[in-house]
Amino acid sequence: MAARVTSPLNSSNNLKAEGAGAVAEALKQMDKMTQLDLSDNNLNALKAEGSGAVADALRKMDKMTQLDLSYNGLRAEGAAAVARALGRMDKMTQLNLSNNDLGAEGAGAVAGALERMDRMTHLNLSNNDLGAEGAGAVAGALERMDRMTHLDLSINNLKAEGAGAVAEALGRMDKMTQLDLSFNYMGAEGAAAVAGALRRMDKMTQLHLSNSALAESEAFAPMLPALAAMPALLRLHVDDWDACFSPDMKARIVAAAPAADIKWP
């Protein structure tokens, strides 16, 4: 029977050390749990008594399918503790590790665990400062996730090199319906790398490319054939804080995605 944690063990409790310990003890009795939300609990601030204690309890939960650990400030140390638990959760379909400041080191720590999750459909790694190195670390895991429908890699400072690192993995995700690569400043070189993968995503309904450094000159041009290959696209974000598209490029984007609601700069 599926179990799901509810209050007071759920999100936004800002657990203290003793609270995390109590949660960990409770979780040890719930090894058949399939869904758990511990978001926004500041686990890393508790060091071994926080993320470590909870991670040890999670290691027994090999039936987990949905897990939310977002907004916990895990950083590399917490990520290493959590990764040991995640490595046993090969039934995972939805995982949220966003807003944890993982960095390249933390991404490397969780990458091995992610490689076991080939049933994944929803993955959120946004706002973790992965950079190109971190993107390279998780790229191998992403390549195994050919069931993915929702992927958020926004706000990770990927730039061109990082976008290139994940491009091959994205090319295997032909079931994708929602993809967010916003605030990665990939530029024309990154766009060229990613565009080939996007052309296979004919089920895409939402594509977020805000603040990708694509508004100037012909930087967005490689994306146009990809948009044309997305007949189901309903929402497209291409707004940019620093530049505006030329009238000609705007017209070409509209022509490539005529059914989409487009958010402009």
Buried (B, 14 or more C-beta within 10 A) or exposed (E): EEBEBEEEBBBEBEBBBEBBBBBBEEBBEBBEBBBBBBBBBBBBBBBBBBBBBBBBBBBBBBBBBBBBBBBBBBBBBBBBBBBBBBBBBBBBBBBBBBBBBBBBBBBBBBBBBBBBBBBBBBBBBBBBBBBBBBBBBBBBBBBBBBBBBBBBBBBBBBBBBBBBBBBBBBBBBBBBBBBBBBBBBBBBBBBBBBBBBBBBBBBBBBBBBBBBBBBBEBBBBBBBEBBBBBEEBBBBBBBBEEBEBBEEBBEBBEEBBEEBEBEEB
